[in-house]
Amino acid sequence: MKCYNVMVLLVDNREENAKVLQDILTESGCLIKARLGLHEA
């Protein structure tokens, strides 16, 4: 049986932090199975 982990990230000041977060997620891309971005409407 496979085990999966779920991680939720809440980013404050999205405009300021988006670049840094994107770089971190890109570095870990081979470990990430799926990504879903939800933005406040």
Gaussian input, Z-matrix of N, CA and C with variables (Angstrom, degrees):
# hf/3-21g

backbone

0 1
 N
 C     1     B1
 C     2     B2     1     A1
 N     3     B3     2     A2     1     D1
 C     4     B4     3     A3     2     D2
 C     5     B5     4     A4     3     D3
 N     6     B6     5     A5     4     D4
 C     7     B7     6     A6     5     D5
 C     8     B8     7     A7     6     D6
 N     9     B9     8     A8     7     D7
 C    10    B10     9     A9     8     D8
 C    11    B11    10    A10     9     D9
 N    12    B12    11    A11    10    D10
 C    13    B13    12    A12    11    D11
 C    14    B14    13    A13    12    D12
 N    15    B15    14    A14    13    D13
 C    16    B16    15    A15    14    D14
 C    17    B17    16    A16    15    D15
 N    18    B18    17    A17    16    D16
 C    19    B19    18    A18    17    D17
 C    20    B20    19    A19    18    D18
 N    21    B21    20    A20    19    D19
 C    22    B22    21    A21    20    D20
 C    23    B23    22    A22    21    D21
 N    24    B24    23    A23    22    D22
 C    25    B25    24    A24    23    D23
 C    26    B26    25    A25    24    D24
 N    27    B27    26    A26    25    D25
 C    28    B28    27    A27    26    D26
 C    29    B29    28    A28    27    D27
 N    30    B30    29    A29    28    D28
 C    31    B31    30    A30    29    D29
 C    32    B32    31    A31    30    D30
 N    33    B33    32    A32    31    D31
 C    34    B34    33    A33    32    D32
 C    35    B35    34    A34    33    D33
 N    36    B36    35    A35    34    D34
 C    37    B37    36    A36    35    D35
 C    38    B38    37    A37    36    D36
 N    39    B39    38    A38    37    D37
 C    40    B40    39    A39    38    D38
 C    41    B41    40    A40    39    D39
 N    42    B42    41    A41    40    D40
 C    43    B43    42    A42    41    D41
 C    44    B44    43    A43    42    D42
 N    45    B45    44    A44    43    D43
 C    46    B46    45    A45    44    D44
 C    47    B47    46    A46    45    D45
 N    48    B48    47    A47    46    D46
 C    49    B49    48    A48    47    D47
 C    50    B50    49    A49    48    D48
 N    51    B51    50    A50    49    D49
 C    52    B52    51    A51    50    D50
 C    53    B53    52    A52    51    D51
 N    54    B54    53    A53    52    D52
 C    55    B55    54    A54    53    D53
 C    56    B56    55    A55    54    D54
 N    57    B57    56    A56    55    D55
 C    58    B58    57    A57    56    D56
 C    59    B59    58    A58    57    D57
 N    60    B60    59    A59    58    D58
 C    61    B61    60    A60    59    D59
 C    62    B62    61    A61    60    D60
 N    63    B63    62    A62    61    D61
 C    64    B64    63    A63    62    D62
 C    65    B65    64    A64    63    D63
 N    66    B66    65    A65    64    D64
 C    67    B67    66    A66    65    D65
 C    68    B68    67    A67    66    D66
 N    69    B69    68    A68    67    D67
 C    70    B70    69    A69    68    D68
 C    71    B71    70    A70    69    D69
 N    72    B72    71    A71    70    D70
 C    73    B73    72    A72    71    D71
 C    74    B74    73    A73    72    D72
 N    75    B75    74    A74    73    D73
 C    76    B76    75    A75    74    D74
 C    77    B77    76    A76    75    D75
 N    78    B78    77    A77    76    D76
 C    79    B79    78    A78    77    D77
 C    80    B80    79    A79    78    D78
 N    81    B81    80    A80    79    D79
 C    82    B82    81    A81    80    D80
 C    83    B83    82    A82    81    D81
 N    84    B84    83    A83    82    D82
 C    85    B85    84    A84    83    D83
 C    86    B86    85    A85    84    D84
 N    87    B87    86    A86    85    D85
 C    88    B88    87    A87    86    D86
 C    89    B89    88    A88    87    D87
 N    90    B90    89    A89    88    D88
 C    91    B91    90    A90    89    D89
 C    92    B92    91    A91    90    D90
 N    93    B93    92    A92    91    D91
 C    94    B94    93    A93    92    D92
 C    95    B95    94    A94    93    D93
 N    96    B96    95    A95    94    D94
 C    97    B97    96    A96    95    D95
 C    98    B98    97    A97    96    D96
 N    99    B99    98    A98    97    D97
 C   100   B100    99    A99    98    D98
 C   101   B101   100   A100    99    D99
 N   102   B102   101   A101   100   D100
 C   103   B103   102   A102   101   D101
 C   104   B104   103   A103   102   D102
 N   105   B105   104   A104   103   D103
 C   106   B106   105   A105   104   D104
 C   107   B107   106   A106   105   D105
 N   108   B108   107   A107   106   D106
 C   109   B109   108   A108   107   D107
 C   110   B110   109   A109   108   D108
 N   111   B111   110   A110   109   D109
 C   112   B112   111   A111   110   D110
 C   113   B113   112   A112   111   D111
 N   114   B114   113   A113   112   D112
 C   115   B115   114   A114   113   D113
 C   116   B116   115   A115   114   D114
 N   117   B117   116   A116   115   D115
 C   118   B118   117   A117   116   D116
 C   119   B119   118   A118   117   D117
 N   120   B120   119   A119   118   D118
 C   121   B121   120   A120   119   D119
 C   122   B122   121   A121   120   D120

   B1=1.4495
   B2=1.5355
   B3=1.3193
   B4=1.4587
   B5=1.5149
   B6=1.2878
   B7=1.4596
   B8=1.5293
   B9=1.3101
   B10=1.4548
   B11=1.5187
   B12=1.3013
   B13=1.4585
   B14=1.5202
   B15=1.3099
   B16=1.4538
   B17=1.5175
   B18=1.3289
   B19=1.4570
   B20=1.5240
   B21=1.2984
   B22=1.4604
   B23=1.5224
   B24=1.3193
   B25=1.4688
   B26=1.5278
   B27=1.2983
   B28=1.4542
   B29=1.5168
   B30=1.3130
   B31=1.4653
   B32=1.5218
   B33=1.3271
   B34=1.4596
   B35=1.5206
   B36=1.2986
   B37=1.4689
   B38=1.5236
   B39=1.3130
   B40=1.4600
   B41=1.5246
   B42=1.3069
   B43=1.4673
   B44=1.5290
   B45=1.3156
   B46=1.4655
   B47=1.5252
   B48=1.3245
   B49=1.4573
   B50=1.5227
   B51=1.3038
   B52=1.4622
   B53=1.5287
   B54=1.3031
   B55=1.4644
   B56=1.5268
   B57=1.3190
   B58=1.4679
   B59=1.5251
   B60=1.3244
   B61=1.4594
   B62=1.5264
   B63=1.3133
   B64=1.4614
   B65=1.5294
   B66=1.3139
   B67=1.4694
   B68=1.5310
   B69=1.3231
   B70=1.4666
   B71=1.5284
   B72=1.3213
   B73=1.4584
   B74=1.5288
   B75=1.3146
   B76=1.4659
   B77=1.5220
   B78=1.3276
   B79=1.4662
   B80=1.5260
   B81=1.3182
   B82=1.4707
   B83=1.5213
   B84=1.3038
   B85=1.4502
   B86=1.5174
   B87=1.3304
   B88=1.4594
   B89=1.5241
   B90=1.3201
   B91=1.4644
   B92=1.5265
   B93=1.3228
   B94=1.4611
   B95=1.5206
   B96=1.3350
   B97=1.4627
   B98=1.5239
   B99=1.3241
   B100=1.4598
   B101=1.5190
   B102=1.3273
   B103=1.4627
   B104=1.5121
   B105=1.3173
   B106=1.4550
   B107=1.5176
   B108=1.2970
   B109=1.4517
   B110=1.5092
   B111=1.3042
   B112=1.4655
   B113=1.5126
   B114=1.3169
   B115=1.4610
   B116=1.5105
   B117=1.3223
   B118=1.4520
   B119=1.5248
   B120=1.2883
   B121=1.4831
   B122=1.5069
   A1=109.01
   A2=116.26
   A3=120.31
   A4=110.64
   A5=114.84
   A6=121.56
   A7=108.18
   A8=116.19
   A9=121.24
   A10=109.85
   A11=116.04
   A12=122.19
   A13=108.25
   A14=115.59
   A15=121.67
   A16=107.57
   A17=115.77
   A18=120.60
   A19=108.32
   A20=115.63
   A21=121.72
   A22=107.46
   A23=115.84
   A24=120.66
   A25=108.67
   A26=116.26
   A27=122.07
   A28=106.35
   A29=116.28
   A30=121.15
   A31=109.80
   A32=115.63
   A33=120.97
   A34=108.41
   A35=116.94
   A36=122.18
   A37=110.19
   A38=115.79
   A39=121.88
   A40=112.69
   A41=117.78
   A42=120.53
   A43=111.43
   A44=117.03
   A45=121.07
   A46=112.20
   A47=117.45
   A48=121.68
   A49=115.01
   A50=118.55
   A51=121.37
   A52=112.35
   A53=118.31
   A54=121.72
   A55=111.37
   A56=116.78
   A57=120.98
   A58=109.89
   A59=117.16
   A60=121.30
   A61=110.71
   A62=117.47
   A63=121.30
   A64=110.75
   A65=117.53
   A66=120.99
   A67=111.55
   A68=116.63
   A69=120.85
   A70=110.41
   A71=117.82
   A72=121.42
   A73=111.16
   A74=117.43
   A75=121.21
   A76=110.53
   A77=117.44
   A78=121.16
   A79=111.60
   A80=117.12
   A81=122.51
   A82=112.06
   A83=117.30
   A84=122.10
   A85=115.30
   A86=118.64
   A87=120.77
   A88=111.65
   A89=118.47
   A90=122.29
   A91=112.84
   A92=116.87
   A93=121.93
   A94=109.66
   A95=116.47
   A96=122.09
   A97=111.26
   A98=117.30
   A99=121.21
   A100=109.16
   A101=114.93
   A102=120.81
   A103=108.48
   A104=115.22
   A105=121.14
   A106=107.59
   A107=117.14
   A108=120.81
   A109=109.83
   A110=116.49
   A111=122.76
   A112=108.27
   A113=116.34
   A114=121.50
   A115=108.88
   A116=115.34
   A117=119.27
   A118=108.95
   A119=115.50
   A120=120.67
   A121=110.40
   D1=128.83
   D2=178.81
   D3=-82.26
   D4=148.93
   D5=178.29
   D6=-116.45
   D7=130.32
   D8=177.93
   D9=-117.76
   D10=147.91
   D11=175.72
   D12=-110.45
   D13=147.17
   D14=177.13
   D15=-118.60
   D16=132.89
   D17=179.13
   D18=-123.65
   D19=135.83
   D20=177.95
   D21=-117.22
   D22=130.84
   D23=178.45
   D24=-117.92
   D25=128.06
   D26=174.80
   D27=-110.34
   D28=117.65
   D29=-173.60
   D30=-107.93
   D31=118.52
   D32=172.80
   D33=-84.04
   D34=154.61
   D35=179.97
   D36=49.76
   D37=57.99
   D38=-174.07
   D39=-53.10
   D40=-40.41
   D41=-178.50
   D42=-62.42
   D43=-35.77
   D44=-179.80
   D45=-79.26
   D46=-36.68
   D47=-170.20
   D48=-99.54
   D49=-6.97
   D50=-175.08
   D51=-60.10
   D52=-41.80
   D53=-177.61
   D54=-63.71
   D55=-45.83
   D56=-179.25
   D57=-64.59
   D58=-45.51
   D59=179.53
   D60=-62.06
   D61=-43.82
   D62=179.50
   D63=-61.00
   D64=-40.91
   D65=178.24
   D66=-62.82
   D67=-42.27
   D68=179.08
   D69=-64.69
   D70=-44.95
   D71=-179.86
   D72=-66.01
   D73=-35.45
   D74=178.46
   D75=-66.12
   D76=-41.20
   D77=177.93
   D78=-61.28
   D79=-32.15
   D80=-177.52
   D81=-99.49
   D82=15.84
   D83=-173.41
   D84=-55.90
   D85=-33.17
   D86=-178.43
   D87=-72.27
   D88=-16.19
   D89=179.03
   D90=-94.75
   D91=-15.92
   D92=-174.73
   D93=-92.13
   D94=123.85
   D95=-179.52
   D96=-86.22
   D97=-36.39
   D98=-178.51
   D99=-154.26
   D100=150.21
   D101=176.27
   D102=-132.99
   D103=141.54
   D104=178.08
   D105=-137.25
   D106=123.41
   D107=179.03
   D108=-106.82
   D109=125.93
   D110=176.84
   D111=-117.96
   D112=128.02
   D113=-178.17
   D114=-114.73
   D115=151.06
   D116=175.85
   D117=-67.63
   D118=137.45
   D119=-179.18
   D120=-85.17

